[in-house]
Amino acid sequence: VACELQSHVLVFDINADGSLTQKQDLGFATNEGNKGAEVLVHNGYVYASSRVVGVVVVYKIEDNQLTRIQELALDGTWPRSIAIKDDIMLAADKEGNSVQVINIDAASGMLSGGGSLETPSAPAFVMFFE
């Protein structure tokens, strides 16, 4: 769970009776004032975007827990939506009127910046269409 206003990612176990037990409370982004936007799971990694300063945080899934491995600063400050397909992530920057292209290293899950594309005003959602 990405806590939008508190800059935390919470991890829960699902019990046999359907109830939840919290097992981790991870700091989300290093800068004060971040606001969580979206969380995606892809190939053994969790990617969480954070608005205001504009970052994507990468967590590796190991032994049913998350380990933070990277915080990538984006070109923009308001990644309202992210989408992943294969080794590409797109981040819609609502305040910057753009979509940033981010490369995903398949072996390590680490992110590296790519280009960006201008969009009409305030893009709020991005997805891959097949």
DAKAUR-V146026 format. One record per backbone hydrogen bond with DSSP energy under -0.5 kcal/mol. CO is the residue of the C=O (numbers start at 0). NH is the residue of the N-H. E is the energy in kcal/mol with one decimal. If there is no record, write none. Layout:
# DAKAUR-V146026
co = [CO & CO]
nh = [NH & NH]
e = [E & E]
This chain:
# DAKAUR-V146026
co = [0 & 0 & 1 & 2 & 2 & 2 & 2 & 3 & 6 & 7 & 8 & 10 & 10 & 12 & 12 & 14 & 18 & 20 & 23 & 25 & 30 & 34 & 37 & 39 & 41 & 43 & 44 & 45 & 46 & 47 & 48 & 48 & 49 & 50 & 50 & 53 & 54 & 55 & 56 & 57 & 57 & 58 & 59 & 59 & 61 & 64 & 66 & 69 & 70 & 71 & 76 & 76 & 77 & 77 & 80 & 82 & 84 & 86 & 87 & 88 & 89 & 90 & 90 & 91 & 91 & 91 & 92 & 92 & 93 & 96 & 97 & 98 & 99 & 100 & 101 & 102 & 102 & 103 & 104 & 109 & 111 & 114 & 116]
nh = [2 & 9 & 3 & 5 & 6 & 7 & 35 & 35 & 27 & 2 & 25 & 22 & 23 & 14 & 20 & 17 & 14 & 12 & 10 & 8 & 33 & 50 & 48 & 46 & 44 & 60 & 41 & 58 & 39 & 56 & 36 & 37 & 54 & 34 & 52 & 73 & 49 & 71 & 47 & 68 & 69 & 45 & 61 & 66 & 64 & 61 & 59 & 57 & 72 & 55 & 51 & 53 & 79 & 93 & 91 & 89 & 87 & 103 & 84 & 101 & 82 & 92 & 99 & 79 & 80 & 93 & 96 & 97 & 121 & 118 & 92 & 116 & 90 & 113 & 88 & 104 & 111 & 105 & 108 & 104 & 102 & 100 & 98]
e = [-0.6 & -2.9 & -0.9 & -0.6 & -1.1 & -0.7 & -0.6 & -1.0 & -2.3 & -3.0 & -3.0 & -3.2 & -1.6 & -0.6 & -2.2 & -2.2 & -3.2 & -2.8 & -2.3 & -2.6 & -1.1 & -3.9 & -2.6 & -3.2 & -1.2 & -2.5 & -2.8 & -2.7 & -2.8 & -3.0 & -2.3 & -0.7 & -1.8 & -1.3 & -1.2 & -2.8 & -2.5 & -2.9 & -2.4 & -2.9 & -1.4 & -2.9 & -0.7 & -2.2 & -1.6 & -2.8 & -3.2 & -2.9 & -0.6 & -1.9 & -1.3 & -0.6 & -1.7 & -2.3 & -2.8 & -2.6 & -2.0 & -2.6 & -2.4 & -3.0 & -2.0 & -0.7 & -2.7 & -1.9 & -0.9 & -1.0 & -1.0 & -1.3 & -0.5 & -2.2 & -3.0 & -2.7 & -2.1 & -1.6 & -2.9 & -0.5 & -2.0 & -0.6 & -3.0 & -2.9 & -3.0 & -3.2 & -2.4]
